[in-house]
Amino acid sequence: MKTITKILGVVFSLSISIGANAQNGWNWGEQVDVAKEKNVLYTDAKKSKNYKAALPPLNWLLENTPNLNPSIYINGIDIYEELAKKESDEAKKEEYIQKALGLHDKRMEVYPEDKADIMERKAIFAYSFYKKESDKYFSVLEIFQKAFDLNGAKMNRGALVAYMDMVYKNYLYKRLTDEEVINTYSGISEALSEQRKNASESERKKIDSSSDLVDRLLTATKVEISCDFVEEKLGPKLAGGDDVNMAKQIFRLMLKGKCLDSPLALKAAGIIQGDEPTYGVAKFLAQKNGQDGNDVQAIEYFQEAAGLTDDNAEKAEMYVNIAQIQRKNGEKSTARNSARRALSFDPSYSDAYKLIGDLYMNSFNDCKQEQSQVQDRAVFIAAYNEYRKAGNSSAMAAAKAQFPSIEDIFNEGKEEGQSITIGCWINTTVTLERRPAN
């Protein structure tokens, strides 16, 4: 969580510096000359960083000309912020912070057309001072909730991350229920997803980074994720199109909630893979399609997964998975080719040898010609050889028990140690051995 806090600090130091919306017009009130003089006095003091000297003329303007210009609130907040940053006395510091928060409220009252923007700024301001003050967490969260209600997807992405941080912090102090956390998280994630739709490539990366922070904060809460919640609340939001950010949100929630058997998880993963292909998601899609009997799609995704990793053991695993599907469908020769492809990546991959051995072991009925017991039973010797490479002693014993008997070898005029060529689809040569005596 320290990493998240550092990132948030950078994000919000930038957010606070955003300039206010321009407002035209100056309303000097009845005492025009005095008001102009007070305006010069406080702005000069601010420029000189003599913030305390700026307060008397500023306060006169706030009291006598509250609708003079938005600048008296913008500058006033800046002045109180600087005073609060430099104040060592905690009581005085709190007074300055509350004065600044009050100026946000007064500005919204005087300029209600800018309420959404000002409320967001108030939330960021409060967060910047109270993000480590546990007794203030809930009041800051309430400001963020109001800001989000007013702004929705227009809310600054940095502010959205700070909002989720406040959700996380309040949950730690048991001020929010699991449902409240998930509902708020869903709203924040949806807002980021909406922002991503028309963003540039560089901006998308920044939004994705913010989304990742929001997801990590949710994970840190350790709330219980309901599969029904994800299906009912978020599922419909994916029905309208290929929203990658929403798909990521749904997939991560379903992963956390162990809801990956849901068709919605498959759909979300497909959208993610189409936009940002990864080995992990391709493997999931392959396995899920395989479970659902969609063998063609499963093989395609296993092949895609193999191409998305540099780990040879992972490549080998993908091709063994392909071979298993092919074996299930009776494609023995093709399955062996896939297993051998696996071994080309990782010659020590025992599952590939075991699979080939199983293919041979189960080919006796397919390949026997019933003219020679020795010839027909040579398939078990071939199976044994593959099991030996796999290091599977139990399978080796099972295969060896099916070798030709010494009687069969003798009666057919053959000798142990001679080469036997197996035809059928196997097409390999083995060294003749007899099965152990009972």
C-alpha positions in Angstrom: 0.0 0.0 0.0 3.0 2.3 0.4 3.5 2.3 -3.4 -0.1 3.3 -3.9 0.2 6.1 -1.4 3.3 7.5 -3.2 1.6 7.4 -6.6 -1.5 9.1 -5.1 0.6 11.8 -3.8 2.0 12.6 -7.2 -1.3 12.4 -8.9 -3.0 14.7 -6.5 -0.3 17.3 -6.3 -1.0 17.7 -10.0 -4.7 17.7 -9.6 -4.7 20.5 -7.1 -2.8 22.8 -9.4 -5.5 22.7 -12.1 -6.6 26.3 -12.9 -10.2 27.3 -12.3 -12.8 27.9 -15.0 -12.5 31.4 -16.3 -15.3 33.8 -15.2 -15.8 37.2 -16.8 -16.9 40.3 -14.9 -16.1 42.1 -11.7 -18.8 43.2 -9.3 -17.1 45.9 -7.1 -20.2 46.6 -4.9 -21.1 49.9 -3.5 -17.6 50.9 -2.2 -15.8 50.5 -5.5 -12.6 52.3 -4.6 -12.2 50.5 -1.3 -12.8 47.2 -2.9 -10.2 47.8 -5.6 -7.7 48.9 -3.0 -8.4 45.8 -0.9 -8.0 43.6 -4.0 -4.6 45.1 -4.8 -3.5 44.8 -1.2 -4.3 41.1 -0.8 -3.1 40.0 -4.3 0.2 41.9 -3.7 0.7 40.2 -0.3 -0.1 36.8 -1.9 2.5 37.5 -4.7 5.0 38.3 -2.0 4.1 35.2 -0.1 3.1 37.3 2.9 0.0 35.2 3.4 -1.0 36.4 6.8 -0.9 40.0 5.6 -3.2 39.0 2.8 -6.0 37.9 5.2 -7.5 41.2 6.4 -8.1 42.7 2.9 -9.2 39.3 1.6 -11.7 38.8 4.4 -13.0 42.4 3.8 -13.7 41.5 0.2 -15.3 38.1 1.1 -17.6 39.8 3.6 -18.5 43.0 1.6 -18.2 41.8 -2.1 -18.9 38.0 -2.0 -19.7 38.0 -5.8 -16.7 40.3 -6.7 -15.1 37.6 -8.8 -14.3 33.9 -8.5 -10.6 34.9 -8.0 -11.2 35.9 -4.4 -12.2 32.3 -3.6 -9.5 30.7 -5.8 -6.8 32.9 -4.3 -8.3 32.7 -0.8 -8.1 28.9 -0.9 -4.5 29.1 -2.1 -3.6 31.5 0.8 -5.2 29.3 3.5 -3.6 26.2 1.9 -0.1 27.8 2.1 -0.7 28.9 5.7 -1.9 25.4 6.7 1.2 23.8 5.1 3.6 26.1 7.0 1.7 26.0 10.4 3.2 23.9 13.2 0.4 24.5 15.7 -2.2 21.8 15.0 -5.2 23.8 16.2 -4.2 26.8 14.0 -3.5 24.5 11.1 -7.0 23.0 11.4 -8.5 26.4 11.5 -6.8 27.3 8.2 -7.9 24.1 6.5 -11.5 24.6 7.6 -11.4 28.2 6.3 -10.3 26.9 2.9 -13.0 24.2 2.9 -15.5 26.9 3.8 -14.4 29.0 0.9 -15.2 26.1 -1.4 -18.7 26.0 0.0 -19.1 29.8 -0.3 -17.9 29.8 -3.9 -20.5 27.0 -4.7 -23.2 29.2 -3.2 -22.2 32.3 -5.1 -21.4 30.5 -8.4 -23.7 27.4 -8.4 -23.1 26.9 -12.1 -19.6 25.7 -11.2 -20.7 23.5 -8.3 -19.5 20.2 -9.9 -16.0 21.5 -10.5 -15.7 23.2 -7.2 -16.9 20.1 -5.2 -14.3 18.0 -6.9 -11.6 20.5 -6.0 -12.9 20.5 -2.4 -12.6 16.7 -2.3 -9.0 16.9 -3.6 -8.2 19.6 -1.1 -9.6 17.7 1.8 -7.8 14.5 0.7 -4.5 16.3 0.5 -4.6 17.3 4.1 -6.6 14.5 5.7 -5.5 11.3 3.8 -3.6 10.2 6.9 -6.0 11.5 9.5 -8.2 8.5 10.4 -10.8 10.6 12.3 -11.4 12.6 9.1 -11.7 9.7 6.7 -15.4 9.5 6.6 -16.0 13.3 6.2 -13.6 13.3 3.2 -15.4 10.3 1.8 -18.7 12.2 2.0 -17.2 15.1 0.0 -15.9 12.6 -2.7 -19.4 11.0 -2.8 -21.0 14.4 -3.5 -18.3 15.2 -6.1 -18.9 11.9 -7.8 -22.7 12.4 -7.8 -22.2 15.8 -9.6 -19.4 14.8 -12.0 -19.7 11.0 -12.7 -17.4 10.0 -15.6 -16.2 13.7 -15.9 -14.4 13.4 -12.6 -10.6 13.7 -12.8 -9.1 10.2 -12.9 -6.7 11.2 -10.0 -9.7 12.2 -7.9 -11.4 8.9 -8.7 -8.3 7.0 -7.4 -8.3 9.2 -4.3 -12.1 8.4 -3.9 -11.3 4.7 -3.9 -8.5 5.2 -1.5 -11.0 6.8 0.9 -13.3 3.8 0.4 -10.4 1.5 1.3 -9.4 3.5 4.4 -13.0 3.8 5.7 -13.6 0.1 5.2 -10.5 -0.7 7.3 -12.3 1.2 10.1 -15.5 -0.7 9.5 -17.4 2.4 8.4 -18.6 0.8 5.1 -20.2 -2.6 4.4 -19.0 -5.0 1.7 -21.9 -4.0 -0.5 -21.1 -0.3 -0.2 -17.5 -0.9 -1.1 -18.4 -2.9 -4.2 -21.1 -0.5 -5.3 -18.7 2.5 -5.0 -15.9 0.6 -6.7 -18.3 -0.3 -9.6 -19.2 3.3 -10.1 -15.6 4.4 -10.1 -14.5 1.7 -12.5 -17.4 2.4 -14.8 -16.4 6.1 -14.9 -12.8 5.2 -15.8 -14.2 2.9 -18.5 -16.3 5.7 -19.9 -13.3 8.0 -20.0 -11.3 5.4 -21.9 -13.7 5.1 -24.8 -12.7 8.3 -26.6 -9.2 8.8 -25.1 -6.0 8.9 -27.1 -3.5 5.9 -26.8 -1.3 7.8 -24.4 -4.2 8.9 -22.3 -5.6 5.3 -22.3 -2.4 4.1 -20.7 -2.8 6.6 -17.9 -6.4 5.7 -17.4 -5.5 2.0 -17.3 -2.9 2.8 -14.6 -5.6 4.5 -12.6 -7.9 1.5 -13.1 -5.1 -0.8 -11.9 -4.7 1.3 -8.7 -8.5 1.2 -8.1 -8.5 -2.6 -8.5 -5.6 -3.0 -6.2 -7.3 -0.9 -3.5 -10.4 -3.1 -3.9 -8.3 -6.2 -3.5 -6.6 -4.7 -0.4 -10.0 -4.4 1.3 -10.5 -8.2 1.1 -14.2 -7.7 0.7 -16.3 -10.8 -0.2 -17.2 -10.7 -3.8 -20.6 -12.0 -4.7 -20.9 -13.8 -8.1 -24.6 -12.7 -8.3 -23.6 -9.1 -7.7 -21.1 -9.2 -10.6 -23.7 -10.9 -12.9 -26.6 -8.6 -12.0 -24.9 -5.3 -11.6 -22.0 -5.4 -14.1 -23.1 -8.0 -16.6 -25.6 -5.8 -18.4 -22.9 -3.1 -18.8 -20.9 -5.4 -21.0 -23.9 -6.4 -23.1 -23.7 -3.2 -25.1 -20.3 -3.6 -26.7 -16.7 -4.5 -26.3 -15.8 -2.3 -23.3 -12.3 -3.4 -22.4 -12.0 -1.6 -19.1 -15.4 -2.9 -18.0 -14.4 -6.4 -19.1 -11.2 -6.2 -17.0 -13.2 -5.1 -14.0 -15.7 -7.9 -14.4 -12.9 -10.5 -15.0 -10.9 -9.4 -11.9 -14.0 -9.4 -9.7 -14.9 -12.9 -11.0 -11.4 -14.1 -10.4 -11.5 -12.7 -6.9 -15.0 -14.1 -6.2 -14.1 -17.5 -7.8 -16.9 -17.1 -10.4 -14.9 -18.2 -13.4 -17.4 -20.8 -14.4 -19.8 -18.1 -15.4 -20.3 -17.4 -19.2 -19.8 -13.8 -18.3 -16.2 -14.5 -17.3 -15.6 -16.2 -20.7 -17.1 -13.2 -22.5 -15.1 -10.7 -20.5 -11.9 -12.7 -21.1 -12.5 -12.8 -24.8 -12.9 -9.0 -25.0 -9.7 -8.5 -23.0 -7.7 -11.0 -25.1 -8.9 -9.3 -28.3 -7.6 -6.0 -27.1 -4.5 -6.9 -25.1 -3.5 -10.6 -25.7 -1.7 -12.3 -22.8 -0.6 -15.9 -22.1 -2.7 -16.1 -18.9 -6.0 -15.0 -20.4 -5.4 -17.1 -23.6 -4.8 -20.2 -21.3 -8.0 -19.5 -19.4 -10.0 -19.1 -22.6 -8.6 -22.4 -23.9 -9.3 -24.3 -20.7 -12.9 -22.9 -20.5 -13.7 -23.6 -24.1 -12.2 -27.1 -23.6 -14.5 -27.7 -20.6 -17.5 -26.5 -22.6 -16.7 -28.9 -25.5 -15.6 -26.1 -27.9 -12.6 -28.1 -29.1 -11.7 -26.0 -32.1 -11.7 -22.7 -30.1 -9.8 -24.4 -27.3 -7.0 -25.5 -29.6 -6.8 -22.1 -31.2 -6.4 -20.4 -27.8 -3.9 -23.0 -26.6 -1.8 -22.3 -29.7 -2.2 -18.5 -29.1 -1.1 -18.9 -25.5 2.0 -20.9 -26.6 2.9 -18.0 -28.9 2.5 -15.5 -26.0 5.1 -16.9 -23.6 8.9 -17.2 -23.7 8.8 -20.0 -21.1 9.4 -23.3 -22.9 7.8 -25.3 -20.1 4.6 -23.3 -20.6 4.8 -23.8 -24.4 5.1 -27.5 -23.8 2.2 -27.5 -21.5 0.0 -25.8 -24.1 0.8 -28.4 -26.8 0.2 -31.3 -24.4 -3.2 -29.8 -23.7 -3.8 -29.7 -27.4 -2.7 -33.3 -27.7 -5.2 -34.3 -25.0 -8.1 -32.8 -26.9 -7.0 -34.5 -30.1 -6.6 -37.8 -28.3 -10.1 -37.5 -26.9 -11.4 -37.0 -30.4 -9.6 -40.2 -31.6 -6.9 -38.2 -33.6 -4.0 -40.4 -32.3 -1.4 -39.5 -34.9 -2.2 -35.8 -34.7 -2.1 -36.0 -30.9 1.3 -37.6 -31.0 2.5 -34.8 -33.3 1.3 -32.2 -30.8 3.0 -34.1 -27.9 6.3 -34.2 -29.9 5.9 -30.5 -30.6 5.7 -30.0 -26.8 9.0 -32.0 -26.5 10.6 -29.8 -29.0 10.2 -27.0 -26.6 11.0 -29.0 -23.4 12.6 -32.4 -24.0 12.2 -33.2 -20.3 8.4 -32.6 -20.2 7.2 -35.9 -18.8 3.5 -35.4 -19.5 4.3 -35.4 -23.2 6.0 -38.9 -23.0 3.2 -40.2 -20.8 0.6 -39.0 -23.3 2.4 -40.7 -26.2 2.7 -43.9 -24.1 -1.1 -43.8 -23.4 -1.8 -43.4 -27.1 0.3 -46.6 -27.8 -1.1 -48.5 -24.8 -4.7 -47.9 -26.1 -3.9 -48.8 -29.7 -3.7 -52.6 -29.3 -7.3 -53.2 -30.6 -6.9 -50.7 -33.4 -3.6 -52.1 -34.6 -3.7 -55.8 -34.0 -3.8 -58.1 -37.0 -4.3 -61.3 -35.0 -1.7 -63.2 -37.0 1.2 -62.9 -34.5 0.9 -62.3 -30.7 4.5 -61.0 -30.7 3.8 -58.5 -33.4 0.5 -57.4 -32.0 1.8 -57.0 -28.5 4.8 -55.0 -29.6 2.6 -51.9 -29.1 3.0 -52.4 -25.4 6.8 -52.3 -25.7 6.5 -49.0 -27.5 4.2 -47.7 -24.7 6.7 -48.9 -22.1 9.5 -47.0 -23.8 7.6 -43.7 -23.6 6.6 -44.4 -20.0 10.2 -45.0 -19.1 11.1 -41.6 -20.6 8.4 -40.1 -18.5 9.8 -41.8 -15.4 6.3 -43.3 -14.6 7.0 -46.6 -12.9 3.4 -47.7 -12.5 2.6 -47.1 -16.1 5.8 -48.9 -17.1 4.7 -51.9 -15.0 1.2 -52.0 -16.6 2.7 -51.9 -20.1 5.3 -54.6 -19.3 2.6 -56.9 -18.0 1.2 -56.9 -21.6 4.5 -57.8 -23.3 4.6 -61.0 -25.4 5.2 -64.1 -23.2 8.4 -66.2 -23.6 6.2 -68.9 -25.0 4.9 -66.7 -27.7 8.4 -65.5 -28.7 9.7 -69.1 -28.8 6.7 -70.5 -30.7 7.1 -67.8 -33.4 10.8 -68.5 -33.8 11.8 -65.1 -32.5 14.4 -64.0 -30.0 14.6 -61.4 -27.3 16.6 -58.4 -28.3 15.7 -58.5 -32.0 14.0 -55.5 -33.6 10.3 -55.5 -34.2 8.7 -52.9 -36.5 5.2 -51.8 -35.6 3.0 -50.6 -38.5 -0.4 -49.1 -38.1 -0.4 -45.4 -37.3 2.5 -45.9 -34.8 5.1 -46.8 -37.4 8.1 -47.3 -35.1 10.7 -50.0 -34.2 11.2 -51.6 -30.8 13.5 -54.2 -29.2 11.6 -57.4 -28.4 11.3 -58.2 -24.7 9.2 -60.7 -22.8 6.7 -60.0 -20.0 7.7 -61.0 -16.5 6.7 -64.4 -15.3 3.6 -64.6 -13.1 
